[in-house]
Amino acid sequence: MLKVSTLASIPLLIVAPTLMAEPFNHNNAQVSYRAEHWALNVERAITEDFYITGFYHHTDNIALSPTVKAKAKILGAGIMTSSSIGHMTEFYAGANLVQSSISSWENGAARADETNFYPSVIAGVKLSANEQFEADFNVNHGFSDSQYTYGYLDSTSFTIGGKYFIDQAMAVGLSYVWIKEQDKAISWDNIGLSFSLYFE
């Protein structure tokens, strides 16, 4: 019941769009895309130091083996804490409860679909020298108990990125995501684009 009620609360994270100008705002919604992976992420501040998150990811390319094709739908929610040093630096960390639904094929033959619940953790730092730019560096790890190993679910990923604020309510972003199990550290598939809306 706890898992169901936690995931069911995700729609409540989306709030009325009132503009807010504040560094490291934790009331936002973001859509992002990179190489067959697209995602919707939302944040809602609870207090000055805590905020809740919710996300939905869809991917068509998570298999590590060339003979396997796999796609997943990933739904999650969590709680984060942050601590600012002045107006330029924010450290953050948190944990999520994730549900993944995986469909996969090996040598063209379908394997049994999987649905798993598992935790994930994230930690990072945001830097902002002015109101127009924000840089973000983080590391994320999922503790999936999937029968098979998939790069998108079972690995540690490192992200470096930045946002440019068009105005107080909108930002566009560019990021690079490196997954530890990848054969190549440099790949066009690791580049992500995002669009964010900020609320009060």
C-alpha positions in Angstrom: 0.0 0.0 0.0 2.8 2.4 0.8 4.3 1.9 -2.7 0.9 2.5 -4.4 0.0 5.5 -2.3 3.5 7.1 -2.9 3.3 6.7 -6.6 -0.3 7.8 -6.8 0.6 11.1 -5.2 2.8 12.1 -8.2 0.0 14.1 -10.0 -0.3 16.3 -6.8 3.2 17.6 -7.4 2.0 19.7 -10.4 1.0 23.1 -9.1 -0.6 26.3 -10.4 1.8 28.3 -12.7 2.7 31.4 -10.7 6.0 33.0 -11.7 8.8 32.9 -9.2 12.3 34.3 -9.4 14.6 32.6 -6.9 17.9 30.8 -7.3 17.7 27.0 -7.2 13.9 27.0 -7.3 12.4 23.6 -6.4 8.9 24.2 -7.8 9.2 23.2 -11.4 8.4 20.8 -14.2 10.9 19.6 -16.8 10.7 17.7 -20.1 13.9 16.2 -21.4 15.1 13.9 -24.3 18.2 12.0 -25.2 18.7 9.1 -27.6 15.4 7.2 -27.3 15.0 8.3 -23.7 12.4 11.0 -22.8 11.4 12.0 -19.3 9.0 14.2 -17.3 10.4 15.4 -13.9 8.6 17.6 -11.3 9.7 19.1 -8.0 7.6 20.6 -5.2 9.1 22.4 -2.2 7.9 21.3 1.2 10.2 23.6 3.3 13.3 25.6 2.7 15.5 22.6 2.9 13.3 19.7 1.7 11.3 19.0 -1.5 9.6 16.1 -3.1 10.1 14.8 -6.6 8.2 12.8 -9.1 9.2 11.5 -12.5 8.1 9.4 -15.5 10.7 8.0 -18.0 10.2 6.1 -21.2 13.1 4.5 -23.0 13.5 2.2 -26.0 17.1 1.4 -25.6 18.4 0.0 -22.3 19.9 -3.4 -23.3 23.6 -3.9 -22.7 24.0 -6.8 -25.1 23.7 -6.3 -28.9 21.5 -9.5 -29.2 19.0 -8.0 -26.8 16.4 -5.3 -27.3 14.7 -3.8 -24.3 12.4 -0.9 -23.5 11.1 0.4 -20.2 8.5 2.6 -18.5 9.8 4.1 -15.3 7.7 5.8 -12.6 9.1 7.2 -9.4 8.8 9.6 -6.4 11.1 10.6 -3.7 12.3 13.2 -1.2 15.3 15.4 -1.4 17.2 17.7 0.9 19.3 20.7 -0.1 21.7 23.1 1.6 22.8 26.4 0.1 26.1 28.2 0.6 25.4 31.8 -0.2 23.4 32.4 -3.4 25.8 30.6 -5.8 26.1 27.0 -4.5 23.6 24.4 -3.5 24.3 20.8 -2.4 21.5 18.3 -2.7 20.8 14.6 -2.1 17.9 12.3 -1.9 16.3 8.9 -2.4 13.5 7.7 -4.6 11.1 4.7 -4.8 11.0 3.5 -8.5 8.7 1.2 -10.4 10.0 -0.1 -13.8 8.0 -2.1 -16.4 10.4 -3.8 -18.8 9.7 -5.5 -22.1 12.6 -7.3 -23.8 13.6 -9.5 -26.7 16.6 -11.8 -27.2 17.6 -12.8 -30.7 14.1 -11.7 -31.8 12.3 -13.9 -29.2 10.2 -12.2 -26.6 11.1 -12.7 -22.9 8.7 -12.5 -20.0 7.8 -8.9 -19.1 9.1 -7.6 -15.7 7.8 -5.2 -13.2 10.1 -4.2 -10.3 10.0 -1.8 -7.3 13.4 -0.6 -6.1 15.2 2.4 -4.5 17.6 4.8 -6.1 19.8 7.5 -4.7 21.1 10.8 -6.1 23.6 13.5 -4.9 24.9 16.6 -6.6 25.8 20.2 -6.6 24.3 23.2 -8.4 26.3 26.4 -9.2 24.8 29.7 -10.3 26.9 32.8 -11.0 23.9 34.9 -12.1 20.2 34.7 -12.7 20.5 33.5 -16.3 22.7 30.4 -15.9 22.7 27.4 -13.6 25.2 24.4 -13.7 24.4 21.0 -12.3 26.7 18.0 -11.5 25.3 14.8 -10.0 25.7 11.1 -9.6 22.7 8.7 -9.5 22.5 5.0 -8.7 19.5 2.6 -9.0 19.3 -0.7 -7.0 17.1 -2.6 -9.5 16.4 -6.3 -8.7 15.7 -7.1 -12.4 16.2 -10.7 -13.5 18.5 -9.3 -16.3 21.0 -6.4 -16.2 20.1 -3.2 -18.0 22.3 -0.2 -18.3 19.6 2.4 -17.6 18.3 0.7 -14.4 21.2 -1.1 -12.7 24.1 1.3 -13.2 25.7 4.4 -11.8 25.3 7.4 -14.0 27.1 10.8 -13.9 25.5 13.9 -15.2 27.0 17.3 -16.0 24.7 20.0 -17.4 23.6 23.6 -17.4 20.5 25.7 -17.9 19.9 29.0 -19.5 16.9 31.0 -18.1 14.9 32.6 -20.9 13.0 34.5 -18.2 11.8 33.9 -14.6 9.5 31.1 -15.6 11.3 29.2 -18.4 14.7 27.6 -19.0 16.4 25.4 -21.6 19.1 23.0 -20.7 21.9 20.9 -22.2 23.4 17.9 -20.3 25.8 15.0 -20.8 25.0 11.7 -19.1 27.7 9.0 -18.8 26.6 5.5 -17.6 29.3 3.6 -15.9 28.7 0.4 -17.9 29.0 2.0 -21.3 31.7 0.8 -23.6 32.3 4.3 -24.9 32.6 7.3 -22.6 32.0 9.8 -25.4 28.9 9.4 -27.5 26.3 11.7 -29.1 23.6 9.5 -27.5 24.6 10.8 -24.1 23.7 14.4 -24.9 20.3 15.5 -23.5 18.1 18.5 -24.1 15.5 19.9 -21.7 12.8 22.5 -21.2 11.7 23.6 -17.7 8.9 25.7 -16.3 9.1 27.2 -12.9 6.2 27.9 -10.5 5.6 29.3 -7.1 
